[in-house]
Amino acid sequence: MKKSLNTTLVYVLSILGLLCCCVGGLGLFLSGPAYLIANKKIKNAEENPDNYEGSVSAMSTAKTVALIILIINVIYLFYTIYVVTTGDFSEFQKEFEKAMEEMNQST
């Protein structure tokens, strides 16, 4: 019985990782495993091509998407760490609260 190179899991984890990157780069925990899964499946399919069915190029594309989203998450994580350590977070929070008050007053 041949194993399938199903790219759905890699794409789902990658897209969820992209959505979670706005939460301090925490999408790293979703896009990282997506990249590792895609990389492992590609290596296994290249070593034993008779045991797998499906397109290796499709899995390679999924791996590229996961890598790009992983890089975005790492950059955003470093940015979040920078903002928290330099104290700019309190200023950001004050501006956000001011904007929320202005929005509440206008309605």
C-alpha positions in Angstrom: 0.0 0.0 0.0 1.4 3.4 -1.0 1.5 6.3 1.3 0.0 9.6 0.1 1.9 12.9 0.0 -1.0 14.9 1.3 -0.2 18.6 1.5 -3.4 19.6 3.3 -1.9 19.3 6.8 1.1 21.4 5.9 -1.1 24.1 4.3 -3.5 24.2 7.2 -0.7 24.6 9.8 1.0 27.2 7.7 -2.1 29.3 7.2 -2.9 29.1 10.9 0.6 30.1 11.7 0.2 33.1 9.4 -2.9 34.1 11.3 -1.2 33.7 14.7 1.9 35.7 13.7 0.0 38.9 14.9 0.0 37.5 18.4 3.7 38.1 19.1 5.0 35.6 16.5 3.4 32.6 18.2 2.6 31.2 14.7 6.1 29.9 15.0 4.7 26.9 16.9 2.5 26.1 13.9 4.6 27.0 10.9 7.7 25.3 12.3 6.2 21.8 12.5 4.6 22.4 9.1 8.0 23.0 7.6 9.5 20.0 9.4 6.6 17.7 8.3 7.0 18.8 4.6 10.7 18.4 4.7 10.5 14.9 6.2 7.9 13.7 3.7 9.9 15.1 0.7 13.0 13.2 1.9 11.1 10.0 2.4 9.5 10.3 -1.0 12.9 10.9 -2.7 14.5 7.9 -0.9 11.6 5.5 -1.7 9.6 6.9 -4.6 7.8 3.6 -5.2 6.2 3.8 -1.7 4.6 7.2 -2.2 1.9 8.5 -4.4 1.3 12.1 -5.1 3.3 15.0 -6.3 6.6 15.8 -4.7 6.5 19.2 -6.4 3.2 20.0 -4.6 4.8 19.1 -1.3 7.8 21.2 -2.2 5.5 24.1 -2.8 3.9 23.5 0.6 7.3 23.4 2.2 8.2 26.8 0.6 5.0 28.3 1.9 5.7 27.0 5.4 9.2 28.4 5.2 8.1 31.8 4.2 5.5 31.9 7.0 8.1 30.6 9.4 10.4 33.5 8.5 7.6 36.0 8.9 6.8 34.7 12.4 10.5 34.8 13.4 10.8 38.4 12.3 7.6 39.3 14.1 8.8 37.5 17.3 12.0 39.5 17.2 10.1 42.7 16.7 7.8 41.8 19.7 10.8 41.1 21.9 12.4 44.4 20.8 9.2 46.4 21.6 8.8 44.8 25.0 12.4 45.2 26.0 12.8 48.9 24.9 9.6 50.0 26.7 7.8 51.1 23.6 5.0 48.7 24.4 3.6 51.0 27.1 3.5 53.9 24.6 1.8 51.7 22.1 -0.8 50.6 24.7 -1.5 54.3 25.6 -2.1 55.2 22.0 -4.4 52.2 21.6 -6.4 53.2 24.6 -6.6 56.8 23.4 -7.9 55.6 20.0 -10.5 53.3 21.7 -11.7 56.2 23.8 -12.0 58.5 20.7 -13.9 55.7 18.9 -16.3 55.3 21.8 -16.9 59.0 22.1 -17.7 59.3 18.4 -20.4 56.7 18.5 
